[in-house]
């Protein structure tokens, strides 16, 4: 009996040891620690990479914010210098939660649900009329012209000169122009414009006929005229999207009609001098009498607190067949000379509401041809003027602009005063 018990215990012991040997009762702890350490190192590397990317994104966002702030400040200063009304402030977050895309200056505005601040993204910063906006600009201009020399048969289209065939020695002329100008922004970088002027003009002319005996007496003539002037149509396009301190470049095209009364369409009075017959205008024209097309290229460089500007332009006057007898002389085809001009200056901001500017403009006008021939007495003309301007912001949508110009050549108006009130809708 005891032998069987011993054999049974031996068998049980063998089976128990076999089962326990198949299961490892003591796992290796160092292997698990190494695995955990490796996982922690990988996660730490991933977190460091994510932190690096986050820091780079934060730096990039901060740089973009500084650029946007600088662009916004430059645009506001530029609009103030150019006499344009300031854009309205963005609405608060409570007002914008219902409409997430609000048009400000023709660009998208992004809002944050966690903040009342609004970050305006200038996709296309510009100095022209914003997309969908309308600017109405009533203006009033007075100019005075005083000249002592006028060409006999120059047929000049300048308001300072009398078109006739006699020897004019002295001309005093006053011009008052009331106009309404409208501009509309087709896009953030393209605007169209129309200008409708109304003119009132007076002129006193003193003529001294040539006398071979050396004696002569002055003759005085007076004339006036009023009516619709030449309507103008224009378009301007901003060529670039400046970044940082880059300048704005704007190309323009302007077309002038002949809706006003031209110099060859007004009545004349016959005047006779020794060896010469001529005529003086009984009524002053309100237009040039010629269609013209002008192309221009302008640059504007904001540099707080100043704004520098300049440009070039070229005007083409289209010839016309007058086919009239004026002052005893038949006038057929008249081809006014083309003109080229430059302008430059600067504006300086005084405060948030006011600014002043100083500019210079010079224009070269070519000789006029009649019947394809340049008359021997026809000469080119140069116009130069110095302009001082002041701008004051009445409110968010209306500005008051006043400028005074002084003529620097004999053919340029001696004094020009212009008052403009642009209003944005």
C-alpha angles and dihedrals in degrees: 000000000000090000092057091049091052092050091048092050091049091051093048091048091051093049093047093050090049094052094045090047090056089057116059103227093189113050119197107260095190092066093056093048092052090051092051091046091053092050092049091050091051092049091047091052091049092049092049091051091049090048090051091050091047091052090049091050091049091051090048092050091048091051091049090049091053090048092049092047091050092047091049091050093047092049093049091048091046094050090049091050092049093048095247120144117255120256116252118262117261115265122254122267092254090059094044099048090085093050113035096184111057121174113236114168087345093297134108121266119209122206133199122222090212099053142043091221119104121209112206114208112209102210091166112015110196147169097213128088108299118247113282094009125123124209120196114192120186112191141181124201131185123189133177123203125195118175136160102198129056127172115248098222102004095119089207118184092211115119089227094064133069116228107224145098103255135089106267114190105179133018128182115187136175122198127191116188124186113187142171118211125191127194129186128189110227090178135351088272104033129065135170127210140195127190126194115189132190118199137202116185137178128185137184118196127191115196129187112200116219113252122189091210090062096245121110140160127216120247120205126206130181130196140166139187141183138178145093114336131211111302113226130207122195144172130196130193128193106226101199146029103230122214126200110337096347117133127244117246120203128184119201140189123195129186122195120202130203099241090128125078108271127223091252093050099061125087119264134208118223115242125184126205130175107294093350137081122202147150141234127209115259090194126032118236121242096204141038095246093227134092113237138185123202129192122194142180120201135182128202122191117189113207109166122270091011133053120206121203139176142157150172130226141181125203125200118202113202116225122245136202104234096177095187139125110234123175094350092306125105112229116201124164116005121194112188116211120260119242137218126196146180132200136182140163147127140255126211126200115227096184139325092294107034139049139160133211140199122204144169128208130188128183131186116204120196128224122283120240126209119199088351093303128105108229114236092239094048113110137180118256133220124204123193130172139173116216131198116192138186128195129193126183109227094184140329093294106028133065133184116217125186125180134178121200129195121201116232098188131052094249095050119090108267093224132013124183119186129185119190131179111190114193124191123213 
